[in-house]
């Protein structure tokens, strides 16, 4: 029977079979990833060999190569799993009551994940190329969304991209620094101080724009125009005209 002549019941059966096949393929992959993470946590990165992972997962070593290509592919998959786990912990509030506290909470969450999963975290950030992972990119989009909300409210004192980079770098640095310290030298003040330094570096104490939306931002920028010297007189005149229109439209 050709695909065109199948009845709706046959199509549903094919779809069910396809989904079952996909699930069947994912189950061994997930088992291997979990076995690799277990070895990583218990014995360290050097213990994560293809042979050891295969034994732990109850599989033959060739299966690891079929699923991941090689050890590097396996480690990339473990890191991707870690980024996905971290992404799942993120809380997204599209309209936080206090955007600065929301920023602090997001930074604390990132640090807490790293401290709770030290071996996995170290693997996740051990290779710069892992920044291309889908889950990593999704996590950065969440962070950029937070930056856009801060910028729209007039809270950011630096560019959105720079702010996101500073937040990410300080959280990552805080975790890796903490993990390298002997336990008797791990002072919680280190984390608090780094977080507050980040907040001071990327945000204003008071919003530069008191009124949200394009009109408020236009009024704030229009008020600041006479103090800047970057634009020529003609450019300032044109900019003021544009800002007047935006302000009136609010």
Secondary structure, 3 states (H helix, E strand, C coil): CCHHHCCHHHHHHHHHHHHHHHHHHHHHHHHHHHHHHHHHHHHCHHHCCHHHHHHHHCCCHHHHHHHHCCHHHHHHHHHHHHHHHHHHHCCCCCCCCCHHHHHHHHHHHHHHHHHHCHHHHHHHCCCHHHHHCHHHHHHHHHHHHHHHHHHHCCCECCCHHHHHHHHHHHHHHHHHHHHHCCHHHCCHHHHHHHHHHHHHHHECCCCCCCCCCHHHHHHHHHHHHHHCCCCCHHHHHHHHHHHHHHHHHC
